[in-house]
Amino acid sequence: MMFFDSHCHLTAEQFDADRDAVIQRALDAGVTRMLTLATDVASSRAVIELAERHACVYAAVGIHPESVRAAEPGDLGLIRELAQHPKVVAIGEIGLDYYWNPPDSDKATADLQQKFFEQQLELAAELDLPVAIHDRDAHNAVIGTLQRTFRTAGDDVGNARRSVPLRDVPPRGVLHAFSGSVEMAQTAFDLGFFVSFGGPLTFKNNKHAPDLIRALPLEKILIETDSPYLTPHPFRGKRNEPAHVILVAQRIAALRELSIEQVAAQTTRNALDLFRL
């Protein structure tokens, strides 16, 4: 079996002491591909450097919504340059986070997040790269932005010269750590997006995600760890790492009454299609 961890942060400081060993453990467990994502310009450079050293690691570059206030003029230009690297397969992690900065209490930060989100969606369209999207307590704003950006398709996404049926649009990205509704997921699917699930799917107190897994088509689902965060059961409370993505696949298999081999094969195929590998 082969697994694809579609969202991890291997350049995080939590891996400084044993990063190469973490990657090797993932390979030994059958996790043959890992996408490590950036949060700002410095980490965008770091994920590329790591991907250069490991054939199994791919990179996504971008500015995370929690990093927009520290961004410098010209950072998006630097992201554009870094995105030309052959190991870069996506723009991310980008999106909106209203957990700490809801628009009704911190409109300036929310507006800045929206600006960076839209500009990076435009950059991804310009470079013909998929996007990895962060959505925390911002479901309506995220899906609304995607609908405005991806409603039509043409030579330039978001500035289209012709329209095509939504069912014909190519894969455009993934909503990582998905926590929305079935209806939101269906809207995302119509726009060319996948949804991804990680460690929280295995939590005993998670009453929402199992119903989602049963309702959504496996052909639209990715698996992830978001490591070093969101560690799945039974390792919750400890550092997460890509090898643990197998626990997510096992949970999906149990919920869907499928074999682990079926889940591994389909979710890997989904990720390979999205990231064009």
Summary of the structure (lengths in Angstrom):
residues: 277
radius of gyration: 17.5
end to end distance: 17.3
largest distance: 51.4
contacts: 991
relative contact order: 0.15
helix: 47%
strand: 16%
